[in-house]
Structure formats: structure tokens, C-alpha cells
């Protein structure tokens, strides 16, 4: 069994152009995005291990925020998740697996979490 390192950034709220219904297609919708990224893991993390042995959490946040192209309409939130996965795979060859959970905040009526989880593995 191989060791792996999981980095997590949860509950980022982002406005994204997404949706299939006419009331959804002209204004950005609030999405809550959570990421879990599996990285190759060094044998050991010594007290003086540099950041390059891991990954900066801000890279994950960037993939779910500023790396989403402004003005692009994603018909499905699955396409938003796929874009985030591809961004993370392109950023760093050590990324082995990406899990993206997206909750569509605008359609919740009683605080429920309605959305998707997409898991992609490096091929």
C-alpha cells in the first residue's frame, strides 16, 4: 500500500455562471465548493521539510475560484467540478486524485445540501 497525503479546502463560496433553466442562465449562482486532493507523499516529513514537499493550500483555493474562467457559462455543475480537477492535475504532476464536492446554495429551501461530488484520478 502506498502512502498518500490528502490536502483539503472546504466550503469555499463562489459565484459561477451555471444552470440549465432560464432563470439560472443569466446570473451567477452561489456554489459551495469543497476539495480533497491526494498527492504523492514523501517517506517522511522532517521538522525542516520545505513546502515543495507538499502543496500550497492556496493552489487548491485558486483552482476553485480565480481559475474558473469569468463569463463562461457551465451548463452543469459537473463541468465546473471537471474544470477544477483539470486545473489541479495541470498544476502539479504529484496530484493523483481530486474530489470536488459542489453544493448549489440557491436551490436549498430548508438548509439542505443539494449538489454533486466528482472524483477524478490521474490517467
C-alpha positions, 0 to 999 in steps of 0.5 A, a space after each residue: 500500500 502506498 502512502 498518500 497525503 490528502 490536502 483539503 479546502 472546504 466550503 469555499 463560496 463562489 459565484 459561477 455562471 451555471 444552470 440549465 433553466 432560464 432563470 439560472 442562465 443569466 446570473 451567477 449562482 452561489 456554489 459551495 465548493 469543497 476539495 480533497 486532493 491526494 498527492 504523492 507523499 514523501 517517506 517522511 516529513 522532517 521538522 525542516 521539510 520545505 513546502 515543495 514537499 507538499 502543496 500550497 493550500 492556496 493552489 487548491 483555493 485558486 483552482 476553485 475560484 480565480 481559475 474558473 474562467 469569468 463569463 463562461 457559462 457551465 451548463 452543469 455543475 459537473 463541468 465546473 467540478 471537471 474544470 477544477 480537477 483539470 486545473 489541479 492535475 495541470 498544476 502539479 504532476 504529484 496530484 493523483 486524485 481530486 474530489 470536488 464536492 459542489 453544493 448549489 446554495 440557491 436551490 436549498 429551501 430548508 438548509 439542505 445540501 443539494 449538489 454533486 461530488 466528482 472524483 477524478 484520478 490521474 490517467 
